[in-house]
Every structure is written in C-alpha cells, then in structure tokens.
Amino acid sequence: MINVCVFAGTTEGRRLVDFLRGQAARVLACVATDYGGALVRAGENVEVSAGRLDAAQMEALLREHRFDVVVDATHPFAAEASRNIAAACAAAGAECVRLARGATEADGEAVYVPSVEAAAEFLAIRPGNALITTGSKNLAPYAGIEGFRERLWVRVLPTAASLAACEAAGFAPAHIIAMQGPFSEAMNAATLRQIRADWLVTKDSGEPGGFNEKLAAAREAGARCVVVGRPARDEGLDFAGVVALLVERYGLKDVREIDLVGIGMGGAGTLTGEAREALERADCVIGAARMIEAASPFGKPAFAEYAPEKVAAVIAAHPEHRRVAVLLSGDPGFFSGAKRLLPCLEGHRVRVVPGVSSMQYLCAKVGQSWDDARAVSLHGKDASVAGMLRRSGKVFAVTDGERALREVCRELVGAGMGDARVYVGQRLSYPDEAIFSGTARELTDANCDALSALLITWPAQKLPMPVGLPDAAFIRKDGGEGRIVPMTKSEVRAVAISKLRLTEDAVVWDVGAGTGSVSVEAALLCPAGRVFAVEKRADACALIGENARKHGAGNIEVVEGEAPAALGGLPAPTHVFIGGGGAGLGAIVDAALAANPRAQIVATAITPESAGSLSSLMREHAFKEQELVQLSVSRAKTVGGARLMEGQNPVFIAAMQFPEGAEGT
C-alpha cells in the first residue's frame, strides 16, 4: 500500500487523484480552496484537505503522514507553491515528483509577453476590447488602463473570493464572467464575438488548461491572443510519465479511461454532444478506417483497428495515451463490437457513450416507429427474415453487403410475402445518402450499397405460428421420377418439436430430414438460429430446398450425406432431431453429444424394436432428463357420407438431455 500526497490544484492533478482512486494506495489530495475541494471527490481511498498551506505547514503535514511520494500538480504559474512543496519534501525526507505541463508550440499570430504587467502595458497603447483570462489574482495592472471598465471583460472562477478581487480592482459587474472551465473552442469564440473582442489575454497554460482552444477561438472570432509566457522553472514529468513512475515503482495498475463512443452512422451530423466531448477530451482514437475518418476533425492520434483483441493491444502498447476513445458505428448497444470488446478492457475505467443507431435514423427518415420492430444483423448470419416478419410484422436488418437486399426480397417472395414493403437506406448520414422503397417483389433484382440498412413492414396479415403445419403444405414428390419422400406427419411433428424445447437462436441438427418438414418448422420457430437438414438421398435434399424456399425458411442449410459421417464439421448443435436413425442411431447420438454434451435430443421410432433401441440408448447414457412416449393418432375419413376414424401407425417419441457427467459442463 503506497501513501501518496497530491497537491491537486489543476485538471491533471484531479486526473491523477482519479487514477489513484480504488488502487492499492492511501491518497491525500491537497487543494487551496473549498471550491477546489468540491472538484475533487473524496471517498474510497481518497481524503481531501482544503486550505492554503505555507512552507512550515506543508513540512508538518509531510512529517506527520510520512508519504512515500508527493506529487506537485499545482498550476505552472504557482511558482511559490512549488518552491514550498519542494522545500517541505526535502526537509521531511519525502520524494517530490513534479507533474508539469508540456510546453505549447508558439502561435505565429499571437503576441508573447513576459508578465501580466507587460500584457497590461501592451493593451494600454492599443485600441479595442479585450477578454482577460489570466486569473483573479493579477487584475491590478489592468486597472491602470484608461477606460478599462468599458474596454475589458474578465473571466474568473465562480467563487466569492474571485468576485471580490474583481470588485476590488474596479471592474464593472456587467464585465465580469464567472464560470468554471475548461472551455471549448466554440464557447470561447461565442464569448469573444459577444463582447466584440479584438484581444484575448491568456497564460500559456498548456493543453489541459484549454490553451489550444483559446488560440483557435481567437482565430475564428477575428481576435488576437496576448500570451503571458511560461515560467522557465516548470520542468518535470508529464501526466503519463508520473503514472508510469507510480506503476513501475509501486506496482499500481495501469488503469486508463476508455470511452466506447457511438458515433452514429459516420456523418458529422449524427455525433451527439456527449460523443463530441468524449472525442475532444481523448488523447487518441481507435476504430475502423471509416470511423477514424469521421473523427478526423478532432485532430487526435488515430489507430485503425477494430478487432477487440487488437484494440486492447493498441491500448497496452501506448501508455502515453491515458484517455482513449474507441469508435463504434451507430450505438454501442446496437449490433456493435462493444459486447465483445468490454471483456478485453477489464481493469480499465470504461464508459459507454450512446449514439444514434441506424435503426433510429432510418425509421425517422421514413416516418416509421421502431419500438415494434424486430432487429436483426445479417452480418455473416443465415437468419430467417421471413420468419421474423411472420411474427412481428416489422423487421429492421443491418446488412453485410450489396447482395443482402436481393436475397432478403427473394426469400420474402418465396414465402408468399412479396407484398411486404422494403425501405432501403444506404450510406445513411453521408452527403451521398440515398433512401428508396418498394415491395419485396419489385426489389428482387435491385442493387444497394454495401453500407445499407433495411426496414421491412408487412402489417396487412400475420401468418399462424408454424407448429404442426398441414402435411399438404409440403412438397413430397421429387420432380424427376415422382417418388414420395418420407415425411414426419403433422401431429407427430408438433409433439416432437414441442419436446425439442427450441430457443429462438437454436442451432438444430435435423438428421434424416426427408422432405424437411421438421427443418422448416424449426427454422421458422428459430428465425435467429440455424438449421442443418442432414439427408442421404439426393432427391430428398432437392425437396428440402424447395420446401425451405416455399416457406421462406432462409436459415436452413441442406447437408447431403449419411450420418454420422455427414455430421463432421457442422457447428455444435443446441438441439437435435433424429427422424431416420436406423441402425446408426447410437452413433448419431454419440456424435451429437461429442459436439455438445448438453444438447437436447429428440428421436422418433415406428417399430417396437426401434423403440427398444431408443430405450436401451437412454439407459446406457443415463440421461438425467428422459422421456419415452407413444403417440397414436386417428384421422377422420369420409365413407358414404359418414366420418370414420382411421388409425395411423403409432409412433414412439424419445426426448433426452444431460447424459451422466455432462450436466455441469
């Protein structure tokens, strides 16, 4: 545990206290005024002491607390305070580290003077209004300027002491601006224009003191800067250097401040005020090349990386950048990389800055609400847009390329939803933004930019939930020899799928898929999931494709081959349906459990012998959850004007999960 004293009279002093907060350190933050104390939050491992200390009081404080290190983070112009801190440290035997501000490059349009007195002398012989920002302690020299009450405005801290100093110097109340900085370029420029200033008097207080923003604002407002030069004695380590010393010498954690910034679609107009503030305060920005370009007006060092591990590596490789802005398209909570990035940033102070999502933006542009829309990302996914539209009547899709529009529209047409209205927004927020719409049928051959989003509405009708669809809804004869392909019948299919307990994003293996009736219903029930229809017959595989297109089940992938060999290389299943296992049933179950020991497995059997095999298999694996049921179905048949019930072959349905030893995996 390190014992640290920080004389925290500056922005970077307060930043250092925040860096130490929560670390293995006892921290005393010393500030000169109660106002300064209000800016430093006490608590956790931080204690705040407010009040001016002379040299003797400083020495007594350091001897009492026996600090391991004392950091002088006072203002660059507080020369006397720095001399007293150094002397007190020498007398008490404490290490003193100066946190100094880096020198600012000279501005060719500014006038540099050695002191406040010299600045007052300069203004006295030149006409024009001036904004004075050199502090309330040095106002007396300006009071000697003829007509200063009309010509000069002074900006000071909003404290009683500052206002009293202004009054004592004779400044008119209407010419006193009491505000707490730092101030943005826009705020500075607005103030200069408001008072019609010809001059801005400032100290060279470095970047943390807002010096660069003052220079830029003066140029914008048509004023010139009078700069009181830096004291020659201000030498020491910058903020990153002090942090590096504490981390290396005392084993503290290298904690950074990281903002995950949603920058909207990329155009400057969709940057929120909070996002702009995050980019202004950042030491560097990280993101994809397109996003780096959007942040270029802020002039920050940039690193073109977007993979989470690479972003974390850039942050680790550049300890000089203490505040990092990671740029994310749209909103960080809406199909962004934030979800994968956050675990890579553990140990840092991470803040998520929301942005305008493409969904909000496009819906606003076309006059549609988005609270009732189903959102999906098509980036590398085989989601069933038709299945989602079937449920909600409105779908928003983030696309992954120019083919997505055509593929989605063709899927909708194939599912009988060709009248669905499709809104296409491409390069949203950019100067060449384009938004157009049409029915799915009209847009099946349309092109769109790779950077596009879709809003699809189909409010006229809602299809029934796809459970136990009629057998007649499926094509059973191939187009060649006209052979009938086996199919799991409607009632059996409904019970079997209910036993599967599917989730919306399930990964399903349908082994022995036949016509694909189970695959289709599973795909429509799991629009965000994937279904692999495994079938050894080529004619059946063709029918599965036809039935998938007919029902708009675009998330079915047909796998031709005999199980279990055909299962190799497939994504691990969450759910498995076995409708045609035969003699290979045990090997198929073993393959499924090898891929995912927690998979929910449902299998059907027609003969008592195959049902016996199922029962033996469940006993052999000692499934914690298992059930075996026999389903008998009778269908009405009209004979001579009367209905007679005709019995169907009984079917055995087995459901099983959690084999012995797999529950805790």
Residue, then its C-alpha position, 0 to 999 in steps of 0.5 A: m500500500i503506497n501513501v501518496c500526497v497530491f497537491a491537486g490544484t489543476t485538471e491533471g492533478r484531479r486526473l491523477v487523484d482519479f487514477l489513484r482512486g480504488q488502487a492499492a494506495r492511501v491518497l491525500a489530495c491537497v487543494a487551496t480552496d473549498y471550491g477546489g475541494a468540491l472538484v475533487r471527490a473524496g471517498e474510497n481511498v481518497e481524503v481531501s484537505a482544503g486550505r492554503l498551506d505555507a512552507a512550515q505547514m506543508e513540512a508538518l503535514l509531510r512529517e506527520h503522514r510520512f508519504d512515500v511520494v508527493v506529487d506537485a500538480t499545482h498550476p505552472f504559474a504557482a511558482e511559490a507553491s512549488r518552491n514550498i512543496a519542494a522545500a517541505c519534501a526535502a526537509a521531511g525526507a519525502e520524494c517530490v515528483r513534479l507533474a508539469r505541463g508540456a510546453t505549447e508550440a508558439d502561435g505565429e499570430a499571437v503576441y508573447v509577453p513576459s508578465v501580466e504587467a507587460a500584457a497590461e502595458f501592451l493593451a494600454i497603447r492599443p485600441g479595442n476590447a479585450l477578454i482577460t483570462t489570466g486569473s483573479k489574482n493579477l487584475a491590478p495592472y489592468a486597472g491602470i488602463e484608461g477606460f478599462r471598465e468599458r474596454l475589458w471583460v474578465r473571466v474568473l472562477p465562480t467563487a466569492a473570493s474571485l468576485a471580490a478581487c474583481e470588485a476590488a480592482g474596479f471592474a464593472p459587474a456587467h464585465i465580469i464572467a464567472m464560470q468554471g472551465p475548461f472551455s471549448e473552442a466554440m464557447n470561447a469564440a461565442t464569448l469573444r464575438q459577444i463582447r466584440a473582442d479584438w484581444l484575448v489575454t491568456k497564460d500559456s497554460g498548456e493543453p489541459g488548461g484549454f490553451n489550444e482552444k483559446l488560440a483557435a477561438a481567437r482565430e475564428a472570432g477575428a481576435r488576437c491572443v496576448v500570451v503571458g509566457r511560461p515560467a522557465r522553472d516548470e520542468g518535470l514529468d508529464f501526466a503519463g510519465v508520473v503514472a508510469l513512475l507510480v506503476e513501475r515503482y509501486g506496482l499500481k495498475d495501469v488503469r486508463e479511461i476508455d470511452l466506447v463512443g457511438i458515433g452514429m452512422g459516420g456523418a458529422g451530423t449524427l455525433t451527439g454532444e456527449a460523443r463530441e466531448a468524449l472525442e475532444r477530451a481523448d488523447c487518441v482514437i481507435g476504430a475502423a478506417r471509416m470511423i477514424e475518418a469521421a473523427s478526423p476533425f478532432g485532430k487526435p492520434a488515430f489507430a485503425e483497428y477494430a478487432p477487440e483483441k487488437v484494440a486492447a493491444v493498441i491500448a497496452a502498447h501506448p501508455e502515453h495515451r491515458r484517455v482513449a476513445v474507441l469508435l463504434s458505428g451507430d450505438p454501442g448497444f446496437f449490433s456493435g463490437a462493444k459486447r465483445l470488446l468490454p471483456c478485453l478492457e477489464g481493469h480499465r475505467v470504461r464508459v459507454v457513450p450512446g449514439v444514434s443507431s441506424m435503426q433510429y435514423l432510418c425509421a425517422k427518415v421514413g416516418q416509421s416507429w421502431d419500438d415494434a420492430r424486430a432487429v436483426s444483423l445479417h452480418g455473416k448470419d443465415a437468419s430467417v427474415a421471413g420468419m421474423l416478419r411472420r411474427s412481428g410484422k416489422v423487421f429492421a436488418v443491418t446488412d453485410g453487403e450489396r447482395a443482402l437486399r436481393e436475397v432478403c426480397r427473394e426469400l420474402v417472395g418465396a414465402g408468399m410475402g412479396d407484398a411486404r414493403v422494403y425501405v432501403g437506406q444506404r450510406l445513411s448520414y453521408p452527403d451521398e445518402a440515398i433512401f428508396s422503397g418498394t415491395a419485396r417483389e419489385l426489389t428482387d433484382a435491385n442493387c444497394d450499397a454495401l453500407s445499407a440498412l433495411l426496414i421491412t413492414w408487412p402489417a396487412q396479415k400475420l401468418p399462424m405460428p408454424v407448429g404442426l403445419p398441414d402435411a399438404a403444405f409440403i412438397r413430397k414428390d421429387g420432380g424427376e421420377g415422382r417418388i414420395v419422400p418420407m415425411t414426419k406427419s403433422e401431429v407427430r411433428a408438433v409433439a416432437i418439436s414441442k419436446l425439442r424445447l427450441t430457443e429462438d437462436a437454436v442451432v438444430w441438427d435435423v438428421g434424416a430430414g426427408t422432405g424437411s418438414v421438421s427443418v422448416e418448422a424449426a427454422l421458422l420457430c428459430p428465425a435467429g438460429r440455424v438449421f442443418a437438414v442432414e439427408k442421404r438421398a439426393d432427391a430428398c435434399a432437392l425437396i428440402g430446398e424447395n420446401a425451405r424456399k416455399h416457406g421462406a425458411g432462409n436459415i436452413e442449410v441442406v447437408e447431403g450425406e449419411a450420418p454420422a459421417a455427414l455430421g463432421g464439421l457442422p457447428a455444435p448443435t443446441h438441439v437435435f432431431i433424429g427422424g431416420g436413425g436406423a441402425g446408426l442411431g447410437a452413433i448419431v447420438d454419440a456424435a451429437l453429444a461429442a459436439n455438445p454434451r448438453a444438447q437436447i435430443v429428440a428421436t422418433a421410432i415406428t417399430p417396437e424394436s426401434a423403440g427398444s433401441l431408443s430405450s436401451l440408448m437412454r439407459e446406457h447414457a443415463f440421461k438425467e432428463q428422459e422421456l419415452v412416449q407413444l403417440s397414436v393418432s386417428r384421422a377422420k375419413t369420409v365413407g358414404g357420407a359418414r366420418l370414420m376414424e382411421g388409425q395411423n401407425p403409432v409412433f414412439i417419441a424419445a426426448m433426452q438431455f444431460p447424459e451422466g457427467a455432462e450436466g455441469t459442463 
